[in-house]
Amino acid sequence: MAKKEKLDPETEALIQWCTEVEGFLVAGGATLAQAQEHIEEQVEWFTDMFYDGLSPEEAAKAALHD
């Protein structure tokens, strides 16, 4: 069985943040699949927002009004 790779704390925080963004996108009317696809397609944009200090809700609002 393959051993799971340990992620650094910053990567773990980014993944958690994206998961929260996903929830706000779904609350805004996207399906879970649409939210996940959008985050995957725009991963650099979302990563920039994470490092710029936007909250998950602010990032989702930006994505919904893009």
N, C-alpha and C positions, 0 to 999 in steps of 0.2 A: 504494500500500500504506500502511496506517495505521501511524503510528509508535507504538511501545510507550511507554506512560507510565511514567516512572521513579517507583518507589515510595520513600517515605522509609524510612530504616533501621528505624524503630519498626514500621511496617506490615509490612515484610519479616520482621522478627523474629516478629511475631504470626502471620503466615502459616506460617512455619517451625514455630512452636510448635504450631499447630493440626494441621499435617501429622504431627507426632510424636504428638499426642493421638490422631489417627486410627489410627495404627499400634497404639497400646495398646488402643484400642477393638476393633480387628480381632483382636488377640491374645486379648482377653477374650470373643470369640465373635460379635461383630457382623460382618456382611458389610461390604465396603468401601462399598457403596452406603448401607447403614444408618448407618455411621459418618459418612459425609459429610453425609447428610441430617440426622442429629442435630446435628452441629456447625452446619450452616446454620440449623436451626430455633432453636437455642439460642445463637446467636452472641454476644448480649450477655452471657449467663451465662459463656461460655467466655472472652470478652474480660475480664470482671471477674476471673476466676481468673488469667489471664495477668498482669494488672496487680497482683494480690495476691501474685504471686511463686510460685504453685504450679508444680510441675514438670509436664510433660506426663503423666507416669505418675499423679501425684496427681489431676490433673483427670480423667483417664480413669476412675480408680477411683471418684471422686465421681459421675461420669456413669453408671457401671455399677451403682452402688448407689442411684441416685436413685429 
